[in-house]
Structure formats: structure tokens, C-alpha cells
Amino acid sequence: MLLRASEKILKDGTKILIQRLEETHHRGAFTCSRHPVLADFLNKHALQNANLGLSRTYVVTLPESNDVIGFCSLSNGSISPKVLPNEGKGLPRYDLPTAHIGRFAIDDKWQCKGLGGTLLFFALEVIVDASERLAAYVIDVFAKDQVAADFYMHNGFSPLRDDALHLFLPMKHAKIALAAAKSVE
Ligand SMILES: CC(C)(COP(=O)(O)OP(=O)(O)OC[C@H]1O[C@@H](n2cnc3c(N)ncnc32)[C@H](O)[C@@H]1OP(=O)(O)O)[C@@H](O)C(=O)NCCC(=O)NCCS
């Protein structure tokens, strides 16, 4: 299980750590000018929600620092099969389980350096690992705006039928992407 800190290396050689948010992480300096509500969530709600069992937040730091420079929050969700592109043909009529990316943001100073892609890949690793024990048919996310939607679509997500900003990635596609990445490591 991916519970310990995971070390990753960005394209420019920068080492980062990704791990579960803890009280000791410094959240106050995190800024997201496009969506300040995301920084508010990190500061005011992320730990409390984890304690309540509502979501798990994973944070990115540099190895020698406790300053949060990116984070994502994961939980379980559900969707109607009717919102899938093929309207859920061949699937049961009841709601389908999803792994839900609830919040996702990179600090203003760290955007466009490969951190978002690295954190998204980490989130897929956590989700695929968890899905071996707790099934989820797809991974879904509500993008905050079209720019964020384009980021997810660039990384393999597709729109659902209920909302242009509601996006999904089939779990089997996530597994294939992770297996392909492992085979070139
Ligand atoms: C959207 C966001 C998460 C992207 O993070 P980032 O660190 O800037 O993205 P990266 O540099 O890691 O980019 C990863 C890949 O996605 C691509 N990408 C990044 N933003 C993109 C966009 N808006 N549209 C299309 N592709 C995009 C990059 O070109 C890169 O492609 P490559 O792997 O083929 O080289 C970040 O800009 C952010 O936090 N925005 C504000 C908050 C927000 O909107 N969060 C999402 C809420 S749902």
C-alpha cells in the first residue's frame, strides 16, 4: 500500500516528496490565485475532512521542507451509468462506484514545471492500488474551469454527458497507463 512518502523526480531533476497531509505540514504559504477556494480547502478543511473520513489529502513538498507546493484530495464517489459516453450500455442500471479526485492544485510558483502531471500520476497509483480491494469503475473529477479540464483531457480524461467539466478515466485505462510507465522504468 502507498502509505509512506513517495519520492519523485521532475523533468528538471528536482526531487519532490508526496505523502498524506499531516498537522506538521506548512499550508499557510500555498497560493492558487486562479481558484483561492482551493488554498482555503487546504488550510481550513483538508485535515478535518481526513479525520472525519470524508477524503484523503496528499501533499507535495521538497525533501528538505514542510511547505506544501501541491496537493490533491481523493475520496469515493458514484455516477449514473447514463452519464457515460455509451450511456452505460451493458452495465447495471444502478449508480456505479468511482474514485473521485475532489481537489487538485499546484502552487502558483510551481505551475508548468511538470508537478501537476507527476501528482496526477501519483493519484492514479494510489487509486489503482486501492481499487484492487475496493472497486471503482472509473476515476472522476469536476474540473474547476476549461483550463483545468484541458489539463485532465491532455492526461487521458474524457467528458461525461452530464457536465462538460465532469470528466472521467476508465479504471482499466489507468491500469494500462501505469503498467506502460512501469515497463519503461
Ligand atoms: C491545472 C494544473 C493542476 C496543472 O498543473 P501544472 O503543474 O501546471 O501542469 P504540468 O506542468 O505538470 O503539466 C503536465 C502536462 O499537462 C499539460 N498541461 C498542463 N496544463 C494544461 C492545460 N491547461 N491544458 C492542456 N494541457 C496542459 C502540460 O503541457 C504537460 O504535458 P506533457 O506531460 O505532455 O509535457 C495547475 O495549473 C493548477 O493547479 N491550476 C489551478 C488550480 C486548478 O485549476 N486545479 C484543478 C481543479 S479541478
PDBQT file of the ligand as one rigid body, heavy atoms in Angstrom, charges set to zero:
ROOT
HETATM    1  C1  LIG A 201      -4.132  22.627 -13.841  1.00  0.00    +0.000 C 
HETATM    2  C2  LIG A 201      -2.868  22.399 -13.019  1.00  0.00    +0.000 C 
HETATM    3  C3  LIG A 201      -3.159  21.355 -11.948  1.00  0.00    +0.000 C 
HETATM    4  C4  LIG A 201      -1.751  21.887 -13.947  1.00  0.00    +0.000 C 
HETATM    5  O1  LIG A 201      -0.571  21.659 -13.174  1.00  0.00    +0.000 OA
HETATM    6  P1  LIG A 201       0.886  22.010 -13.755  1.00  0.00    +0.000 P 
HETATM    7  O2  LIG A 201       1.887  21.630 -12.740  1.00  0.00    +0.000 OA
HETATM    8  O3  LIG A 201       0.899  23.409 -14.224  1.00  0.00    +0.000 OA
HETATM    9  O4  LIG A 201       0.935  21.025 -15.030  1.00  0.00    +0.000 OA
HETATM   10  P2  LIG A 201       2.228  20.250 -15.574  1.00  0.00    +0.000 P 
HETATM   11  O5  LIG A 201       3.313  21.225 -15.833  1.00  0.00    +0.000 OA
HETATM   12  O6  LIG A 201       2.556  19.116 -14.690  1.00  0.00    +0.000 OA
HETATM   13  O7  LIG A 201       1.684  19.656 -16.936  1.00  0.00    +0.000 OA
HETATM   14  C5  LIG A 201       1.556  18.236 -17.138  1.00  0.00    +0.000 C 
HETATM   15  C6  LIG A 201       1.159  18.008 -18.573  1.00  0.00    +0.000 C 
HETATM   16  O8  LIG A 201      -0.149  18.580 -18.772  1.00  0.00    +0.000 OA
HETATM   17  C7  LIG A 201      -0.070  19.593 -19.775  1.00  0.00    +0.000 C 
HETATM   18  N1  LIG A 201      -0.933  20.704 -19.334  1.00  0.00    +0.000 N 
HETATM   19  C8  LIG A 201      -0.808  21.441 -18.216  1.00  0.00    +0.000 A 
HETATM   20  N2  LIG A 201      -1.820  22.341 -18.150  1.00  0.00    +0.000 NA
HETATM   21  C9  LIG A 201      -2.561  22.134 -19.266  1.00  0.00    +0.000 A 
HETATM   22  C10 LIG A 201      -3.734  22.740 -19.772  1.00  0.00    +0.000 A 
HETATM   23  N3  LIG A 201      -4.364  23.702 -19.129  1.00  0.00    +0.000 N 
HETATM   24  N4  LIG A 201      -4.232  22.285 -20.945  1.00  0.00    +0.000 NA
HETATM   25  C11 LIG A 201      -3.636  21.283 -21.631  1.00  0.00    +0.000 A 
HETATM   26  N5  LIG A 201      -2.517  20.655 -21.186  1.00  0.00    +0.000 NA
HETATM   27  C12 LIG A 201      -1.995  21.086 -20.024  1.00  0.00    +0.000 A 
HETATM   28  C13 LIG A 201       1.397  20.006 -19.843  1.00  0.00    +0.000 C 
HETATM   29  O9  LIG A 201       1.724  20.537 -21.112  1.00  0.00    +0.000 OA
HETATM   30  C14 LIG A 201       2.101  18.694 -19.560  1.00  0.00    +0.000 C 
HETATM   31  O10 LIG A 201       2.090  17.917 -20.737  1.00  0.00    +0.000 OA
HETATM   32  P3  LIG A 201       3.252  16.835 -21.082  1.00  0.00    +0.000 P 
HETATM   33  O11 LIG A 201       3.282  15.863 -19.912  1.00  0.00    +0.000 OA
HETATM   34  O12 LIG A 201       2.772  16.207 -22.329  1.00  0.00    +0.000 OA
HETATM   35  O13 LIG A 201       4.519  17.613 -21.186  1.00  0.00    +0.000 OA
HETATM   36  C15 LIG A 201      -2.337  23.711 -12.375  1.00  0.00    +0.000 C 
HETATM   37  O14 LIG A 201      -2.146  24.670 -13.386  1.00  0.00    +0.000 OA
HETATM   38  C16 LIG A 201      -3.259  24.276 -11.309  1.00  0.00    +0.000 C 
HETATM   39  O15 LIG A 201      -3.118  23.960 -10.143  1.00  0.00    +0.000 OA
HETATM   40  N6  LIG A 201      -4.176  25.190 -11.712  1.00  0.00    +0.000 N 
HETATM   41  C17 LIG A 201      -5.003  25.912 -10.759  1.00  0.00    +0.000 C 
HETATM   42  C18 LIG A 201      -5.909  25.057  -9.941  1.00  0.00    +0.000 C 
HETATM   43  C19 LIG A 201      -6.818  24.172 -10.783  1.00  0.00    +0.000 C 
HETATM   44  O16 LIG A 201      -7.397  24.613 -11.755  1.00  0.00    +0.000 OA
HETATM   45  N7  LIG A 201      -6.897  22.917 -10.345  1.00  0.00    +0.000 N 
HETATM   46  C20 LIG A 201      -7.714  21.924 -10.978  1.00  0.00    +0.000 C 
HETATM   47  C21 LIG A 201      -9.010  21.967 -10.258  1.00  0.00    +0.000 C 
HETATM   48  S1  LIG A 201     -10.054  20.657 -10.732  1.00  0.00    +0.000 SA
ENDROOT
TORSDOF 0
